[in-house]
Amino acid sequence: MKVLHLITGGDTGGAKTHVLNLLKELNKNIDARLLCIMEGIFTKEAREMGIDVTIIPQRKRYNIFVIKDMVNIIKKENYDIIHCHGARANFLGIFLKYRLDIPIVTTIHSDYRLDFADNKYKHLFYTPINSIALRFISYYIAVTKNFKKMLIDRGFKAKDIFEVYNGIYFNKDIKTKDKEKFLKKYGIKYDEDITYIGDVSRLHPVKGIDVFLKGAKEIAKKYSNVKFLIAGEGTERKQYEEFIKKENLSDVVYLLGHVDDIYSFYKAIDINVLSSYSESFPYALLEGARQKKPTISSQVGGISEMIIHKECGYLFQAGDHKEMVKYIETLIKDEDLRIKLGNNFYKRAKEKFSVEAMAQKHLDIYEIIKEERS
């Protein structure tokens, strides 16, 4: 079987992790390749992992002149399925659908109505285009039960929707820096008496960094031995810097920017927090689980399918920083509980959310689609 994955190529974060790990694992059983419309960190890492990458540059968004070259490549290579990821790929996918007799499937990585919430222009223009494009695609892979339900509630046919959880590698060695060395890189002095609380998120309104910062403000009033680290970059950085300065939190909260060595970040922190208003099935939590970190998260998207409340972490209502603070305080005071929750989360994630399980589900789906179209 030959499957072509169509994605922009400029992707970072969870989307990059998902697609690259998936293709690496799929290629143990089928011929899975990438078709991208730009170069970036994504395509560089794909090649380093031995994944076949073809670039057809699309200089402007929604320029459909790249379709002709895509059709020629797809016909030449005789692909069985085209698998899209993201708004631009979905848009291109509908043109390919009507020029080729090949089934098109797309992965729903997020609530597509919120993808451009941080940019008024993009939200007004691109969100409707993606919403329309999705209606013309044949099959859908939702990364959570909630997203499958969301699609059904919005009128998509249940029989065309599959469900696959995200997964990461648990059986590979991870190289990490020691805590002191990692923190020193960001100008932070390591102290074994300090509890380091981390959040890996883009600096984007939907990620709830404002909730995290409100919590940090309250914690800082009561505890002098706590520091908050945020790994991520984005449009709202200036706003958060202003909040930190205004509230005199410069020695408490650190914006690290984009962190390449993310597992060293998880190793350095004692508690992993995610305060998003909307999520799918975030790698930021699975990667924390890989490092056995106790986790506190807003209860959005598929997170309640990942974390069992009070057994391998704590869940709070999105936006409720006071509830989040309560759980952070609980874990600050109890190191044994932190270890217990971290170990429990690791065991659950390793059993249920591995790359191998994710890839096998995709193989099963591809077989079903191929059989339906034969």
Secondary structure, DSSP 8 states (H G I E B T S, - for coil): -EEEEE--S---HHHHHHHHHHHHHHTTTSEEEEEESS-SHHHHHHHHTT--EEE----STT-TTHHHHHHHHHHHHT-SEEEEESHHHHHHHHHHHTTSS--EEEEE-S-TTSTTTT-HHHHHHHHHHHHHHHHH-SEEEESSHHHHHHHHHTT--GGGEEE----B-SSS------HHHHHHHTT----TTSEEEEEE--SSGGG-HHHHHHHHHHHHHH-SSEEEEEEB--TTHHHHHHHHHHTT-TTTEEEEE--S-HHHHHHH-SEEEE--SS-SS-HHHHHHHHTT--EEEE--TTHHHH--TTTS-EEE-TT-HHHHHHHHHHHHH-HHHHHHHHHHHHHHHHHHSBHHHHHHHHHHHHHHHHHHH-
